[in-house]
Amino acid sequence: MNIRRPVVAGQFYPNDKKELMDLLDQVQEREEASIDYSLAKNNIIGGVIPHAGYIFSAYQAMHFFQILKKNNQQFDTVFIINPSHTGMGNEISFDSHDEWETPLGKVEVDKDFAREMNIAVSEIEQEREHSGEVMVPFLQYIIDNPFKIAPVTMTLQNYRNAVNLANNIYEANKKLNKKILILASSDFSHFVDPETGRKLDQLVIDEILQFNTKQVEKVINQNNITVCGYGPIMTLMEYSKLVNQDSQTKILKKGNSGDIIASNEVVDYVSMIFYHG
């Protein structure tokens, strides 16, 4: 059994089960009153989720996961599409481990999709990567039914790869016919002052809200905006259009690292939900 052991437990989130559960409980309690549970009545396709340390970005992420918990959909497989912070490996790859382990237990990797999708299968991309791993404890925290994960890394992020990956997932699932959820792992502007970050992020968010996938890439490149997971975001946008032409998206919560530790150089976090009626 090839098990991916946690790489950033003890850094991005607690490596002790009780401490981790206590932290997630505290975040949930703090955010409870501002979570828009009315969105839980929709068919949820996926979400944009930040991937920083939990003390910074769990407050944004928790909104999506609590809405998901209230929703009555039961997902067989959760795609975790993350960018590469190491630059190692293939342009796009499906993780080759059998299971992923966190302090909350182990989750099986859905090898059915690894076989059906026309992309590389490799483990090097996830060896030291945090942006997929930090999604898993949230899923374990809120999902009661058995589920598997489908971890995909985008080392080369562009519109072409996003369209190809979205189509790849959609076509593979035509054969497998599973209930799937897509998580696009991404932080937004990095190491800018809060006002500059808000302005730059909004340029990208405006295009996401209109499902203008090509424009997301264009705006980011033209303005040097440091949205680190724009490839996963574009993939989720394209996949949503394949699932339902009337798909919608909504911002759940925005914030930055300066909300926790005051600074004039912050990283921005935005959580969004994609759904249809």
C-alpha positions in Angstrom: 0.0 0.0 0.0 1.5 3.3 -1.1 0.4 5.9 1.4 1.0 9.6 1.2 2.0 10.7 4.7 1.2 14.3 5.7 3.8 16.8 4.6 2.6 20.0 6.3 0.8 18.7 9.4 2.3 20.6 12.3 3.0 23.6 10.0 -0.2 24.4 8.1 -2.5 22.7 10.6 -2.1 20.8 13.8 -0.6 17.3 13.7 -2.6 16.2 16.7 -6.1 14.9 16.0 -7.7 16.6 19.0 -5.9 19.9 18.4 -7.0 19.8 14.8 -10.6 19.0 15.6 -10.7 21.7 18.3 -9.3 24.3 15.8 -11.8 23.4 13.2 -14.6 23.6 15.8 -13.4 27.0 16.9 -13.3 28.3 13.3 -16.8 26.9 12.6 -18.2 28.5 15.7 -16.7 31.9 14.9 -18.0 31.9 11.3 -21.4 30.3 11.9 -23.5 33.4 12.0 -22.1 34.7 8.7 -22.4 31.6 6.6 -25.0 31.8 3.8 -26.7 28.4 4.4 -29.4 29.4 1.8 -26.9 28.2 -0.8 -27.1 24.7 0.5 -30.4 24.1 -1.4 -28.5 24.1 -4.7 -26.7 21.4 -6.6 -23.1 22.1 -5.6 -20.5 21.6 -8.4 -17.4 22.7 -6.4 -15.6 25.6 -4.9 -12.5 27.8 -4.8 -10.8 27.2 -1.5 -7.7 28.9 0.0 -4.8 26.7 1.0 -2.7 28.7 3.5 -2.1 27.8 7.1 -5.4 27.2 8.9 -4.9 30.0 11.3 -4.9 32.4 8.4 -7.3 31.0 5.8 -9.6 28.4 7.5 -12.1 31.2 8.2 -12.8 31.7 4.4 -12.6 27.9 3.7 -15.0 27.0 6.4 -17.9 28.8 4.7 -17.7 26.5 1.7 -17.4 23.3 3.7 -20.2 24.1 6.1 -22.6 24.8 3.2 -21.5 21.5 1.7 -22.2 19.8 5.0 -25.8 21.2 5.1 -26.3 20.1 1.5 -27.9 16.7 1.1 -25.6 15.6 -1.8 -23.4 12.6 -1.2 -20.3 12.6 -3.2 -18.4 9.5 -4.2 -15.2 11.3 -5.2 -13.8 14.8 -4.5 -11.4 16.1 -7.1 -8.7 18.3 -5.4 -7.1 20.3 -8.2 -4.1 22.2 -6.9 -1.2 24.3 -8.4 2.4 23.3 -8.0 4.6 25.4 -5.6 7.6 23.2 -6.4 7.5 23.1 -10.2 8.3 19.4 -10.1 6.8 16.9 -12.5 4.3 16.8 -15.4 2.2 19.7 -16.8 -0.9 17.9 -15.3 -0.8 14.8 -13.2 -3.0 12.5 -11.2 -1.5 11.4 -7.9 -0.3 7.8 -7.8 -0.6 7.1 -4.1 -3.3 4.6 -2.9 -4.3 6.6 0.1 -3.6 9.9 1.8 -3.2 10.1 5.5 -3.9 13.1 7.8 -4.2 13.3 11.6 -7.9 12.5 11.0 -7.3 9.2 9.3 -6.8 7.9 5.8 -8.7 8.6 2.6 -8.6 6.3 -0.5 -7.5 7.7 -3.9 -10.0 7.0 -6.6 -7.9 5.0 -9.1 -10.9 4.6 -11.4 -10.3 8.2 -12.6 -6.5 7.6 -12.8 -7.2 4.9 -15.3 -9.9 6.7 -17.3 -8.3 10.1 -17.5 -5.8 10.8 -20.2 -3.1 12.4 -18.0 0.1 11.4 -16.3 -0.1 9.4 -13.1 2.8 10.3 -10.8 3.6 11.0 -7.1 6.5 13.5 -7.4 4.2 16.5 -7.8 2.7 15.9 -4.3 6.0 15.0 -2.5 6.4 18.4 -0.9 3.1 20.1 -2.0 0.8 21.6 0.6 -2.0 23.0 -1.6 -3.8 19.7 -2.1 -3.1 18.2 1.3 -4.7 21.0 3.3 -8.1 20.3 1.7 -8.3 16.8 3.1 -8.8 17.4 6.8 -11.7 19.8 6.0 -13.3 17.0 3.9 -12.8 14.5 6.7 -14.2 17.0 9.2 -17.5 17.6 7.4 -18.3 14.5 5.2 -20.0 11.7 7.0 -20.4 9.2 4.1 -17.5 7.2 2.7 -15.7 9.1 -0.1 -12.5 9.0 -2.2 -10.3 11.8 -3.4 -8.9 12.5 -6.9 -5.8 14.7 -6.4 -4.6 16.5 -9.6 -1.7 18.9 -9.8 -1.4 21.6 -12.5 2.3 22.4 -12.8 1.7 24.4 -16.0 -1.4 26.6 -15.6 -3.0 28.0 -18.7 -6.3 28.2 -20.4 -5.5 25.3 -22.7 -4.7 23.0 -19.9 -7.7 24.1 -17.9 -10.1 23.3 -20.8 -8.4 20.0 -21.4 -8.5 19.0 -17.8 -12.2 20.0 -17.4 -13.1 18.0 -20.5 -11.0 15.0 -19.3 -12.8 14.9 -16.0 -16.2 15.3 -17.6 -15.6 12.6 -20.2 -14.1 10.2 -17.7 -17.2 10.6 -15.5 -19.5 9.8 -18.4 -18.1 6.3 -18.2 -17.8 6.1 -14.4 -21.1 7.9 -13.5 -20.0 9.0 -10.1 -21.1 11.9 -8.0 -18.1 14.2 -8.0 -17.2 17.5 -6.4 -14.4 19.8 -7.6 -12.2 21.8 -5.3 -10.0 24.4 -6.9 -7.2 25.1 -4.4 -5.9 28.7 -4.7 -4.9 31.8 -2.7 -5.2 35.2 -4.3 -2.8 38.2 -4.4 0.5 37.6 -2.5 2.6 40.0 -0.5 0.9 43.3 -1.5 -0.7 45.9 0.7 -4.3 45.2 1.5 -5.8 47.8 -0.8 -3.7 46.9 -3.8 -4.6 43.2 -3.2 -8.3 44.0 -3.1 -8.1 45.9 -6.4 -6.1 43.3 -8.2 -8.2 40.4 -6.9 -11.4 42.2 -8.0 -10.1 42.2 -11.6 -9.9 38.4 -11.5 -13.1 37.9 -9.5 -15.1 40.0 -12.0 -14.1 37.6 -14.8 -14.8 34.5 -12.6 -18.3 35.8 -11.8 -19.0 36.1 -15.5 -17.5 32.7 -16.3 -15.0 34.5 -18.7 -12.3 31.8 -18.4 -10.0 33.2 -21.1 -10.2 36.6 -19.5 -9.1 35.2 -16.1 -5.8 34.2 -17.7 -5.5 37.4 -19.6 -6.2 39.7 -16.7 -3.7 37.8 -14.5 -0.9 37.9 -17.0 -1.5 41.6 -18.0 -1.5 42.8 -14.4 1.0 40.4 -12.9 -1.6 39.2 -10.4 -0.3 36.5 -8.1 -3.3 34.2 -7.9 -1.4 31.0 -7.4 -4.1 28.5 -8.4 -5.7 30.2 -11.4 -5.4 27.0 -13.4 -7.5 25.0 -11.0 -10.0 27.9 -10.9 -10.3 28.0 -14.7 -10.7 24.2 -14.7 -13.6 24.5 -12.3 -15.2 27.3 -14.4 -15.0 25.2 -17.5 -16.2 22.1 -15.8 -19.2 23.9 -14.4 -20.2 25.0 -17.9 -20.0 21.4 -19.1 -22.2 20.3 -16.2 -24.9 23.0 -16.6 -24.9 26.0 -18.9 -26.8 27.9 -16.2 -24.1 27.3 -13.6 -23.6 30.2 -11.1 -20.9 31.2 -8.7 -20.9 33.3 -5.6 -18.3 34.8 -3.3 -18.6 33.3 0.2 -15.9 35.2 2.2 -12.8 37.3 1.5 -10.0 38.2 3.8 -6.2 38.3 4.1 -3.4 37.3 6.4 -3.3 40.8 7.8 -6.6 40.0 9.5 -4.7 37.7 11.8 -1.2 39.3 12.0 -1.2 43.0 11.1 1.1 43.7 8.1 1.3 45.9 5.0 2.3 42.8 3.0 -0.5 40.3 3.0 -1.8 37.3 1.2 -5.5 37.4 0.1 -8.0 34.5 0.6 -11.3 34.1 -1.2 -13.7 31.3 -1.0 -16.3 30.8 -3.7 -19.0 28.3 -4.5 -20.1 27.0 -7.9 -23.6 25.5 -8.3 -26.7 25.2 -10.3 -30.4 25.1 -9.4 
